[in-house]
Amino acid sequence: MKKRFFPFILLVLLFISNGCSVKKNKFLNRNYHWVTARYNKCYNAQVLFDKTMESYQNQIKEDYGSTLPIRKLGSEEEAKTLHTPFETVIKKTSEVVQRHSMVIRGEERNNWMDETFLLLGKAYFYRQEYENAAQIFNHGKKYKNLSEYVSLKIWAAETQVMLGNYGIAERQLQEIVETDDLKKKHKIHILETRAELFYRDDQIKKAITALEKTIKYLPNSGDHIGRNFYILGQYALENDQLEEATTFLFEAEKRGKDPILVFNSVLAQTKSFNPETHSASELFASIKKLENNSVYKTLMDQVYYAKGVLHEKIENYDLALENYQNSLDTNFDNGIQLARTHLAKGDLEFQLKNYNQAQEHYDAVMNIIDEKFKNYEQIEQKWKSLSDLAKHYQTIDLNDSLLIVSAWNEDQQYLWAKNRALRELNAQKEKEAEKLATLEKIKSKINLENGKKNINWYFDDKTLIENGKKLFSNVWGIRKLEDNWRRKNKGTINPDEETEITEQEENDLSTTTEENALMQKDSLTEEEAIAIGDLMAKIPNSTKRKFKLQDEIVEAHFALGMIYKEYLKDIPESVNQFRIIVDKYPNSKHKPASYYHLVRLHEADHKMEFANKYRLKVAQEYPESIYHNLLEGKMVKEQEDPALTLYKKAYKNLKKEKFVTVFSLYDEFSKQFEDHKLHPKFKLAVAEAHAGNGSKDFYINSLKDLVKTYPETTEGNVAKKRLNLFLKNKQKNDQKKSIYNESTDDVFFALFLCETSNAQALQSFLSDFSSRAYQQKNIVVSAIIFKDGKSLVSAKVFSGPKDAKKFIELMELDQDYASVQGFIAQPMTMAAKNYPIFYKRKNIQEYLDFEKQYFNN
């Protein structure tokens, strides 16, 4: 019986062996490779891709307050979670291409290759590895006989959009429209790609036109059409098309199925609401439904924010402020929304001329946002103006008080200083208490989440760690991991400075005899005694000191007048500040300039009676001044300040390398002009003269003195940068002396220091992780004894420090990482050429300093 079937079995095996060839364009060959490609690895890869993408897109947290991208991609950080599962997709589809592609006479004969190229390219695309995706899509679109040829071309164009090559993408899309037979799915894809392209290229009207055309091709309801309508609403808002935005957002609310999209569509309508054409009652009713829906109970901060926006638009300012505050109070872990609410409340307080309150909110905003935040520069400028306002008002308040109490007896002065110091300390403690209360909320949230997840240790859970970071930044702002992290404005600490404390400094740091007496007098704490003593020391005891305080008051009023005039456009307050100068301080040097600004301000406010009054005063009191000439429209040649003349001479001599003359001119300048505004410029010139004279120590000390004496000036900042550059170069030279090579053109290790007893477990984990996440690479994992009971476990073959660093980041996202997290004492990235040097020297801190200098960024 067996012998009877032997020829048949042999024949089948012969057919199969012949079918395995990818070089023969025969029916058997084509169908063998088509079936094998489709139903073997490619099918499994597609299932894994679809399952992973569904889970991933459900977990993405998009910022609906910013304009959404057409395609739901997630952030770079979120995309890292796709690396390991899509590595399997890439491996399977790559093997299909390698083993089953049948390119014969320039044509692909395996009809499943186009789907394979699409899947492979999309795996790279969603991992946001666009260069790799572009290569795959461009390769696949070469084969015009494949059914997905057009899709591959459109994906190739979309990848060029993501790479920022808008001209290339537009030409490719235009070519597709002109030459290819397009199905409905192709038209949608092309229009959406064009919309993304036009938006990124700041052509919003074209983006609206392109995206609006997709509506007729999409189902009448569902997430796709809902998302497109929502993005259309955002585009229209950015283009100040309020009516169109309202229409689009209403359609998104009505047709969308995703509850978060519907929620945000309602809230976004408050931004497009026009009180002149619509009633707010319907929109308030829609928001009320959201407020009463338990699905959105964790999003109440956004509901209150939207109500605040709507109340502000209909000029119910008290209710707007109340809702903004409710939004701040209910916000828990949404840093972006926190910044937006602080900004909205700060802007409204600013509009209502409550500048102190506005400044507090702008302070909070600047602690949360960075340069990537929309309109960062304008926000920063307004914050600086408000901060300057507060600083000048504080100067006026304190100096006025000091001048008043200077006439009192010592007991009265002490009582004033005590009351003021304790009041300020209590206010500071209240702010600290508010921050601590928020941190307690963080702690309770963490404990609650721990209980839900049954986690024994907080740091075992990545989500909790990230939430903790966000909540921390909401309270403290963005802080580097360093000493004195609570201090927002830390002075520059020079590591080269001597750290030895002199006897005098030690005495200054300890409590003085007077402070001890104060502590005993009223049972004060050391902190309270020091604060009181500082205030007592500021009370002027001479005519010269009183005049100096008075001059500071006038300077502050003049600065306030200019801020209100130039930056805040607040004419009444600006007028008030300049009038204080001319009425209360008639001998001030700023009196003629104040008259001049009062003329211009009253002219701008169309109050010509007052403008002419001050114009006459300028003519009568300062007929030869620059301000009279400016008001009369005369060309003026300003008489040069003698201090400026000295500075110019010094600068010319600096250019001519006559350094000793520069020093002499500065000595003359210092004797004649004690508090002149040119001091920082002159000091910088002196520092440069020391540098030119080859006096490195004098140069460094001059820069330090400039930073210390004039930290807020342009010259102080220049000196700070030069000091930092000097230190950076010094560190760079030190690193070069340490014989490590900073070149990135080498094979790199991801290197982990651990206890020798844990080395085998860590090595096993790294091998398993590498096989999952880096299936296309041969990552060599090994371990070696280091010193003091520790071992080095390494993963090798990366093309540079960036790749090695990414390996570490992906490893920390792996589901099994928690099992070895406690083993790792120190992760590092290291070039192969530096490995033997490091192993020989065994100086960990030395290498970490080197790595920080060259590879961490």
LINZIGI-V999211 format. One record per run of one state. SS is the DSSP state (alpha for helix, beta for strand, coil for the rest). FROM is the first residue (numbers start at 1). TO is the last residue. Records with the same first field share a line. If there is no record, write none. Layout:
SS->FROM-TO + FROM-TO
This chain:
coil->1-1 + 20-26 + 40-40 + 60-75 + 101-102 + 105-106 + 109-112 + 127-129 + 141-148 + 163-165 + 180-183 + 201-203 + 218-222 + 239-241 + 256-258 + 273-280 + 293-293 + 314-316 + 331-334 + 352-354 + 369-375 + 406-409 + 454-457 + 461-461 + 477-502 + 510-512 + 523-525 + 539-542 + 568-570 + 585-590 + 605-607 + 622-625 + 633-641 + 656-658 + 673-678 + 693-695 + 710-713 + 738-747 + 774-779 + 786-789 + 799-800 + 814-816 + 820-820 + 842-843 + 855-857
alpha->2-19 + 27-39 + 41-59 + 76-100 + 113-126 + 130-140 + 149-162 + 166-179 + 184-200 + 204-217 + 223-238 + 242-255 + 259-272 + 281-292 + 294-313 + 317-330 + 335-351 + 355-368 + 376-405 + 410-453 + 458-460 + 462-476 + 503-509 + 513-522 + 526-538 + 543-567 + 571-584 + 591-604 + 608-621 + 626-632 + 642-655 + 659-672 + 679-692 + 696-709 + 714-737 + 756-773 + 801-813 + 817-819 + 821-823 + 832-841 + 844-854
beta->103-104 + 107-108 + 748-755 + 780-785 + 790-798 + 824-831
